[in-house]
Amino acid sequence: GVHRQILFASLGWFVGYQLVKRAEYVHAKVDRELFEYIRHHPVDFHSATEKKRIGELLEDFHPIR
């Protein structure tokens, strides 16, 4: 009946809420670790002084036919 639908809907909401909360925690933990690594190794992550244009990033197009 209706009581089962309400029970399953609330159970589904609770499980979904916990899964989203866990996923956000895991992503925040990974971000923290990555930012800490970047902070301790700034030489590996230096920013380029000049920006490259899109033409410099892509290879030249040579059609086959």
Residue, then its C-alpha position, 0 to 999 in steps of 0.5 A: g500500500v501507500h505506507r510501503q511506498i512512503l517507506f521505500a521513498s524515504l529509504g531511497w532518499f536516505v541511502g542516496y543522501q548518504l552516497v552523495k555525502r560519501a562521494e563528496y567526502v572522497h572527492a574532497k579528500v583527494d583534492r586535499e591530497l593533490f593540493e598538498y602535493i602541489r604545495h610541497h612540489p611547486v617546481d613540478f607545477h610551474s605556470a607558463t609565462e606566455k600562453k600558447r595559441i590554439g594553433e600552436l597546440l593543434e597539429d597541422f591538418h593534412p587530408i588523405r585524399 
